[in-house]
Each structure stands twice: as structure tokens, then as C-alpha cells.
Amino acid sequence: MSFIANLSRGLVGTQALTQTQQASVSLQNSIDAMKAEISLLRQQYQKPWIFLKSSRAALSSNVANDVLIIAGIPVPPGYRGVITDFNLTYTTVAGTVKWVILDTNTQILATLVAGMSASQNGEGATVIEEGQRFGVVGQTAGAGTFDTYCTGYIYKVTPY
């Protein structure tokens, strides 16, 4: 009888151990799923971004219509950008320029603000996609000089 009692205790112990292992695996899977969700949320967090920044040397507006004066860096692959702060400071008034959205090859996709011949600034929420960039192109030639600085944020675009 003692042998049978020990054998049944062993079977119960083995079953309990198997159930504990299964619960442990299930718990680990749940933790891994939560880590993946947290990682996705962290990637979608907004990252500050400078879309367009001229150097200290003034830029010239003495170019023909749609000639590129300055282009910002493109939005990285897998990200989307939101330009929230627009600044263009003219130091002399002559010629006009416009803010544009450019593709990866710096071809104009859309004009945002045209006819600028004096300092402009403001806030907005212009969205640009991966590979696109922000830029300034000429509109009418003139001897004007200006600086520009535009900021915002980028965030990871994740498919669901």
C-alpha cells in the first residue's frame, strides 16, 4: 500500500508541476505581448525635429520661379512629420519666395505659402510623409536676403 500511495503522490506532483510550467509559459507570453505593445507606443511618441534651418549666412532670393534655394532633411523612412513652427526672416525686402513640400528628389509637390517678401512666422500643423522634405524656392527674382528655421516633430507610422 505504501508503494501505491507514493506512486499516486508522484503522479499528483507531476501534474502540479506540469500545470505550473504551463502557467509560467502563459505568463511569459503575456509579458512578451505587453512588451511589444509598449515598444509600439514608444515608437509612436513624438520626437522633436528641425525640418529646415539655414546657416548664419543669409540666403538670397535672387533666383527665378521654382528654383530651389534651400531644402531641409527628409523625413526618415517609416516616419511622418508635422511642421508646427514656421519662421522666415527677411533682412532686405526684394524678390519673393515660397515655402514648399519637396519629394526625395527635391521636386516640388505642393506650395504652402507663396509671395513672401517680408518676415513671416506662425504656427501650423503641416503633415509630410516619409522621404518628403520642406524647402524654400524662388518666386520672383530680387536682391532680398533671408534666413529660415522651421521645427516640429516626427513620429513612427505603424500598421495595425
N, C-alpha and C positions, 0 to 999 in steps of 0.2 A: 504494500500500500504506500509505503514511503516513496518508492520509485515512481509510482503513478502520480502522486502529489507533486513531487519535484518536477516531473515532466510537464504537468499541466501548468505549474508556476512558470516554467521556462517558456511555454507557448504564449501565455499571457504577457510575459515580459518582452518577448519578441514582437508581438502585436503592438504593444505600447511603444516600443522603440520605433517600429515602422510608422506608426501614426505621428510620433514626434518628428521623425525625419520628413514626412510629408508636410507637416505644418511648417517646419523650418524652410523647406523649399518654397512653399506657397508664400511665406513671409518675405523671403528674399526676392521672389518675383515681384511682389507688390512694391518693395523698396526700390527695385530697379526701374519699375514703371514710373514711380514718383520722381526718381532722379531724372529720367528722360523728360518728363513734363516740366520740371524745374529748369532744366537746361534749355528747353524751347522758350520758356518765359524769359530767361536771362538773355537769350539771343535777340529777342524782340525788344529788349529795353533800348530806349533811345540813346544814341551816342552823339555827343557834340561833334559838329563837322564844319569846317571852313570851306565853303563852296567856291569862293572867288576872293582872292586877295592880291592886290597889286603891290609891287615893291615900292620903296620910298621914292623912286624916280617917277615923275609924272608921266602918264600915258597921253599920247597925242590923239586928238580927234581929226587929224588931217588925213583922212582916208575916204575912199569912195563908199557908196552904199553897199552894205552887207560884207564889207571887208573886215575880217577878224582882227580885233585889237588885242584882246586878252581872253583866254579860256581857262576855266577852273579845272580842277582834277575831276575825273569821272566818278560817279557813284560805284562802289565796288560790286562785283558780281554777288547776286543773292540779296542785295540790299535795295531799299528805296530811300530817297532823300526828301526832306521837307525844308525848303528855304524859308526862314522866318524873319530875317533881318536884312534889309536892303540898304546899302549906302553907296552913293556916288557923289564925290566932292569935286566940283569944278573949281579950278584956280584961275582960269580965264574963260570968258564966255565967247566961244566961236566954234561953229560946227555943231552938229548934233550926233548923238549916239543912241543905241538902244540895247536893252537887256534882252538876251535870247536864251533859249534852251537849245543845246547842241547835241548831236549824236556822238558816237565814239570817234568818228572821223572829222569832227568839228564842223559838220554841215548843219545849217540852221533847220531846226524842227518847228520852232514856234517863237514868235516875238511876244515878249511880255509887256515891256514898256518902250515906247518909241518917242522920238522927238526930244530927247533930253539934251538941254544946252546949259543947264544950271544945276546946282547941287540938288540931289534927290535922296530921300531916305524914307523909310517906313517899315511897317511890319506886314507880313503876309503869311501864306501857307501854300506856296507853290510846290507841288509834288513832282519829282523827277525820278525816273526809273533807273535801274542798273545800267551802267555804261554811258548814261547821259551826263551832261555837264552844263554848267551855267557860264555865260560869256557876255562880252560886250563887243558889238560890231559897230562900224561907222554907219551913219545915215546920210549926212551931208558934210562934205569936207570943210575944214576950218582950222584955225590955229589954236584951238582950245586945248587945254591940258586938264587932266583929271586923275583922281585915284578912286579905287573901288574896293569895297570889303563887304561880303555877304556871308552870313552864317545861318546855321540851323542845326538839324540833326539827321542821322540816318538810323534805320532800324532794319533788322533781318526780316526778310519775307519768307515765311514758312508755309508750305502747302499743308492743308489739313485733310 
